[in-house]
Amino acid sequence: MNKCTILNFSSRENGNCARIGEYLLNYYQKKATVFTIDANNFAPCNACNYQCLKSEMFCPQLNHEQRKI
């Protein structure tokens, strides 16, 4: 079975998106990766001259866990 990536956009711990994500995780027999967007606190873009678009560099605003997404 192919690996599944689940993006959880719920701001509530047991919200609808979180519950759907949990259902999918069980459906794929735990062979999925769940990313909770709200928990990652993404910073907005700012004055970086779009490094992420110009080369293979990563966005300087993202931490290691956020880059996995």
Backbone as JSON, one array per atom type, in Angstrom:
{
  "sequence": "MNKCTILNFSSRENGNCARIGEYLLNYYQKKATVFTIDANNFAPCNACNYQCLKSEMFCPQLNHEQRKI",
  "N": [[0.84, -1.18, 0.0], [0.5, 2.24, -0.74], [2.15, 4.99, 0.8], [0.58, 7.39, 2.87], [-0.07, 10.85, 3.24], [-1.3, 12.98, 5.64], [-2.84, 16.01, 6.09], [-3.65, 17.99, 8.69], [-5.74, 20.52, 9.34], [-7.14, 21.45, 11.45], [-7.91, 23.6, 14.13], [-8.76, 22.87, 16.52], [-8.26, 20.41, 18.98], [-9.73, 17.99, 18.94], [-11.28, 18.37, 16.67], [-13.31, 18.35, 13.63], [-11.61, 17.95, 11.37], [-9.39, 16.81, 12.6], [-10.5, 14.45, 13.53], [-11.21, 13.19, 11.13], [-8.67, 12.87, 10.08], [-7.62, 11.06, 11.96], [-9.27, 8.87, 11.44], [-8.44, 8.27, 8.8], [-5.78, 7.63, 9.31], [-6.07, 5.27, 10.77], [-7.36, 3.77, 8.8], [-5.35, 3.46, 6.87], [-3.77, 1.79, 8.24], [-1.89, 2.79, 10.07], [0.2, 3.47, 8.41], [0.77, 6.02, 7.6], [1.55, 9.52, 7.53], [0.98, 12.13, 9.72], [0.46, 15.55, 9.7], [0.03, 18.28, 11.69], [-1.1, 21.28, 11.02], [-1.74, 23.65, 12.47], [-0.28, 23.32, 14.82], [2.31, 23.83, 14.07], [2.87, 26.53, 13.75], [3.39, 28.42, 11.48], [5.39, 30.94, 10.1], [4.86, 34.1, 8.48], [5.88, 34.96, 5.09], [8.8, 36.98, 4.57], [10.79, 39.54, 3.4], [12.94, 37.98, 2.11], [13.87, 37.71, -0.38], [12.76, 35.71, -1.91], [14.09, 33.16, -1.68], [13.4, 30.46, -1.62], [12.24, 29.97, -4.07], [14.12, 30.5, -6.0], [16.25, 28.74, -6.03], [17.52, 25.56, -4.93], [17.32, 25.95, -2.3], [15.94, 26.01, 1.0], [13.08, 27.57, 2.5], [13.96, 30.2, 4.61], [12.44, 30.73, 6.81], [11.28, 28.46, 7.82], [11.31, 25.73, 10.15], [12.97, 22.59, 10.93], [10.99, 20.54, 11.25], [8.78, 21.7, 9.96], [9.69, 21.78, 7.36], [9.46, 19.18, 6.51], [6.88, 18.9, 5.72]],
  "CA": [[0.0, 0.0, 0.0], [1.25, 3.49, -0.8], [2.15, 5.8, 2.01], [-0.39, 8.49, 2.83], [0.23, 12.04, 4.04], [-2.54, 13.6, 6.11], [-2.67, 17.37, 6.58], [-4.71, 18.32, 9.61], [-5.83, 21.96, 9.48], [-8.04, 21.76, 12.56], [-7.32, 24.34, 15.24], [-9.26, 22.2, 17.72], [-7.6, 19.12, 19.16], [-10.63, 16.92, 18.5], [-12.19, 18.93, 15.68], [-13.69, 17.47, 12.52], [-10.43, 17.58, 10.56], [-8.57, 15.9, 13.4], [-11.2, 13.16, 13.56], [-11.06, 12.59, 9.79], [-7.27, 12.44, 10.01], [-7.49, 9.85, 12.78], [-9.93, 7.8, 10.68], [-7.55, 7.9, 7.69], [-4.6, 6.99, 9.88], [-6.47, 3.89, 11.06], [-7.65, 3.12, 7.52], [-4.08, 3.11, 6.25], [-3.09, 0.91, 9.19], [-0.77, 3.54, 10.67], [1.26, 3.68, 7.41], [0.55, 7.39, 7.14], [2.18, 10.59, 8.31], [0.02, 13.2, 10.02], [1.03, 16.86, 10.02], [-0.97, 19.2, 12.21], [-0.64, 22.6, 10.57], [-1.88, 24.63, 13.54], [0.77, 23.09, 15.82], [3.62, 24.21, 13.53], [3.05, 27.98, 13.83], [4.11, 28.92, 10.32], [5.61, 32.39, 10.05], [4.63, 34.62, 7.12], [7.07, 35.31, 4.3], [9.27, 38.36, 4.8], [12.06, 40.09, 2.9], [14.0, 37.0, 1.94], [14.15, 37.68, -1.82], [12.21, 34.46, -2.45], [15.14, 32.15, -1.77], [12.81, 29.13, -1.84], [11.85, 29.84, -5.47], [15.25, 30.76, -6.89], [17.21, 27.65, -6.07], [17.1, 24.41, -4.15], [17.37, 26.32, -0.89], [14.69, 25.99, 1.73], [12.62, 28.83, 3.07], [14.67, 30.45, 5.86], [11.48, 30.9, 7.9], [10.78, 27.17, 8.28], [12.19, 24.89, 10.94], [13.16, 21.25, 10.37], [9.71, 19.83, 11.22], [7.93, 22.33, 8.95], [10.22, 21.44, 6.03], [9.0, 17.84, 6.18], [5.56, 19.04, 5.09]],
  "C": [[0.88, 1.24, 0.0], [1.15, 4.23, 0.53], [1.21, 6.98, 1.82], [0.09, 9.63, 3.71], [-1.09, 12.72, 4.37], [-2.21, 14.98, 6.66], [-3.88, 17.73, 7.43], [-4.71, 19.84, 9.83], [-6.7, 22.39, 10.65], [-7.3, 22.54, 13.65], [-7.8, 23.77, 16.57], [-8.67, 20.8, 17.79], [-8.46, 17.96, 18.67], [-11.67, 17.43, 17.52], [-12.46, 17.94, 14.56], [-12.5, 17.03, 11.7], [-9.54, 16.6, 11.3], [-9.21, 14.51, 13.43], [-11.1, 12.44, 12.21], [-9.63, 12.08, 9.62], [-7.03, 11.16, 10.79], [-8.12, 8.64, 12.07], [-9.02, 7.31, 9.54], [-6.3, 7.18, 8.19], [-4.91, 5.52, 10.2], [-6.74, 3.11, 9.78], [-6.38, 2.64, 6.84], [-3.19, 2.31, 7.19], [-1.79, 1.53, 9.72], [0.41, 3.74, 9.71], [1.09, 5.06, 6.79], [1.31, 8.34, 8.04], [1.16, 11.69, 8.49], [0.79, 14.46, 10.37], [-0.11, 17.75, 10.49], [-0.46, 20.62, 11.95], [-0.67, 23.62, 11.69], [-0.76, 24.52, 14.57], [2.14, 23.57, 15.36], [3.88, 25.71, 13.51], [3.89, 28.54, 12.68], [4.21, 30.44, 10.35], [5.33, 32.87, 8.62], [5.94, 34.89, 6.41], [7.49, 36.74, 4.64], [10.65, 38.58, 4.21], [13.2, 39.09, 2.75], [14.41, 36.87, 0.47], [13.76, 36.35, -2.46], [13.26, 33.39, -2.68], [14.57, 30.78, -2.13], [12.42, 28.92, -3.3], [13.02, 29.94, -6.43], [16.22, 29.6, -7.01], [16.66, 26.48, -5.26], [17.15, 24.7, -2.66], [15.98, 26.24, -0.28], [14.33, 27.39, 2.2], [13.34, 29.04, 4.4], [13.74, 30.59, 7.06], [11.05, 29.57, 8.52], [11.8, 26.44, 9.13], [12.21, 23.49, 10.33], [11.84, 20.49, 10.24], [8.79, 20.39, 10.14], [8.4, 21.97, 7.55], [9.79, 20.06, 5.59], [7.67, 17.89, 5.43], [5.75, 19.4, 3.64]]
}
